[in-house]
Amino acid sequence: MGTINVDVVTPDGPVYEGSADMVVAKSNRGELGILPGHIPMVAPLAISAVRLKNGTNTEYLAVSGGFLEVRPDKVTILAQAAERPENIDVDRANKAKQRAEALLNSTNNSEKVDKARAELALNRAINRINVKR
């Protein structure tokens, strides 16, 4: 079946460069499975884990939005942020999750709370925690 080259790049630089038998990512419209020879496409990515499958081994990356570009021989992910599990600070992610939950549960009207931003922060923190597990 072969493999497909995969590059995951953020504004801070490359996060992953390698190959995979299959790439699984979540777009804004659902989950995508990409195999070698896939038709070209571009899709916006949701905050989620990207799975890179090689045989029975699966590697995970926490991705915080961005775009997925697919060509028959290559997948490029241009992410706002992406982390490998070994680079995720779980304590920091848990604190971010707690802050976002506190903002979302806040009933203090004197404090202007941007609910959309707090929900995004919560989703990013949960994604990072899940990928670390």
Secondary structure, DSSP 4 states (H G I P E B T S, - for coil): ---EEEEEEETTEEEEEEEESEEEEEETTEEEEE-TTPPPEEEEEEEEEEEEEETTEEEEEEEEEEEEEEETTEEEEEES-EE-GGG--HHHHHHHHHHHHHHHH---TTS---HHHHHHHHHHHHHHHHHH-
